[in-house]
Amino acid sequence: MKHEASIEIDRPIEQVFDYANNHVAQWSIIVVEDEPLEKKDGGVGSTFRIVTEEHGRRMDFAGVVTHWDPPRSSAVHMTGKSFDIDSRYDFEDIGGRTRVTQVSTAKGKGFVGLFFRCCGWMMRKAACDAAQRELESLKQKLEAMPRAEAGSEVRAPGA
């Protein structure tokens, strides 16, 4: 099941890239823990653990950075018990503002995989809406903090 969301944020691309990638638990609505495990030079191959909570249900994911091109794009693969997620974030400088586009694909396992294949079309709108709410939270958090506080250091996850 694939979904996409996009938003414009009134912050420079370097700040948005850093905050989006290195402070996930601070801006995400569903991520409650984000723990770096192993940092690799250049970002790709760095590992992390992430815990989400939605509707009272907690899920653990093991993650790995699969693409790292600051400040333009990043991607991760997350492995969970019921499904895996591949997420890519693209960042575009639009005159001092930043457009963030997230494209994610969830692949269900076992019963969840069967459910995704049979009923994924019904869930796609909800997944797109959830992704948009996540990006709106990122925008709100970044634009609410003073520009200097938002940071501009671009570093690999776990650094």
C-alpha positions in Angstrom: 0.0 0.0 0.0 1.6 3.2 -1.2 0.7 6.8 -0.1 2.2 10.3 -0.6 1.9 13.6 1.2 3.5 17.0 0.8 3.7 20.3 2.6 5.5 23.7 2.5 7.3 24.8 5.6 8.6 28.4 6.3 12.1 27.3 7.2 15.3 26.8 5.2 15.9 23.4 3.7 18.9 22.6 6.0 16.8 23.2 9.1 13.8 21.2 7.9 16.1 18.3 6.8 17.8 18.1 10.2 14.7 18.4 12.3 12.7 15.9 10.1 15.4 13.3 10.2 17.0 13.7 13.7 14.1 14.7 15.9 11.3 12.4 14.8 9.8 11.7 18.3 9.6 15.5 18.9 7.4 16.3 15.9 5.6 13.0 15.0 2.1 12.4 16.2 2.6 8.6 16.4 6.3 8.1 17.1 6.8 7.9 20.9 10.4 6.6 20.9 13.2 7.0 18.4 16.5 5.4 19.5 19.7 5.5 17.3 21.5 2.2 17.5 24.5 2.4 15.1 25.8 5.3 13.1 27.5 4.7 9.8 29.7 7.2 8.0 27.6 8.9 5.3 24.3 7.9 7.0 23.4 4.9 4.8 23.4 1.7 6.9 22.8 3.6 10.2 20.3 1.7 12.3 17.7 2.8 14.8 14.7 1.5 16.7 11.4 3.3 16.6 8.2 2.8 18.6 4.8 4.1 17.4 1.5 4.3 19.2 -1.8 4.8 17.5 -5.2 4.2 18.9 -3.6 2.7 22.0 -1.6 0.1 20.0 2.2 0.2 20.3 4.4 -1.2 17.5 8.1 -1.6 17.5 10.2 -1.3 14.3 13.8 -1.9 13.5 15.0 0.7 11.0 17.9 1.2 8.6 18.8 4.3 6.6 18.7 3.3 2.9 19.4 6.7 1.3 21.1 9.8 2.7 21.6 12.9 0.6 21.5 16.0 2.8 19.7 18.3 2.6 17.8 17.0 -0.5 16.5 13.5 0.4 16.6 10.6 2.8 15.0 7.2 3.0 14.5 4.4 5.6 13.3 0.8 5.7 11.5 -0.2 8.9 10.8 -3.8 9.8 7.9 -4.5 12.1 6.0 -7.6 13.3 2.9 -7.1 11.1 4.3 -5.0 8.3 7.4 -3.3 6.9 7.5 0.3 5.7 9.8 2.0 3.2 9.7 5.8 3.5 11.4 8.4 1.4 11.5 12.2 2.2 12.4 14.7 -0.5 13.2 18.3 0.4 13.0 21.1 -2.1 14.2 24.7 -1.5 11.5 27.1 -2.7 13.0 30.5 -2.1 14.0 30.1 1.6 11.0 27.9 2.3 11.0 24.1 2.0 8.6 21.7 0.3 8.7 18.3 2.0 7.3 15.3 0.1 6.9 11.9 1.8 6.3 8.7 -0.2 5.8 5.6 1.9 5.0 2.0 1.0 3.7 -0.5 3.6 4.0 -4.2 2.9 1.9 -6.4 5.2 3.0 -9.8 6.5 0.8 -12.9 7.0 -2.8 -11.9 7.6 -2.0 -8.2 7.4 -0.5 -8.8 4.0 -3.6 -10.5 2.8 -5.7 -7.7 4.3 -3.6 -5.1 2.5 -4.0 -6.9 -0.8 -7.8 -7.3 -0.4 -8.7 -4.0 1.3 -5.8 -1.7 0.8 -7.7 0.5 -1.6 -10.1 1.3 1.3 -7.2 2.1 3.7 -5.2 4.3 1.2 -7.2 7.5 1.9 -6.8 7.0 5.7 -3.0 6.4 5.2 -2.7 9.6 3.0 -4.6 11.6 5.6 -2.4 10.3 8.4 0.8 11.1 6.5 -0.5 14.6 5.8 -1.3 15.1 9.6 2.3 14.0 10.3 3.7 16.6 7.9 1.4 19.3 9.3 2.8 18.5 12.8 6.4 18.8 11.5 5.4 22.2 9.9 3.7 23.4 13.1 6.6 22.4 15.4 9.3 23.9 13.1 7.5 27.2 12.4 6.6 27.7 16.1 10.2 27.6 17.3 12.6 30.5 16.9 14.7 30.1 13.7 18.0 29.8 15.5 16.5 27.1 17.8 15.4 25.0 14.8 19.0 24.2 14.1 20.7 24.0 10.8 23.3 21.2 11.3 22.9 18.4 8.9 24.1 15.2 10.4 23.4 11.5 9.9 20.8 9.8 12.1 22.2 8.8 15.5 25.0 11.4 15.3 
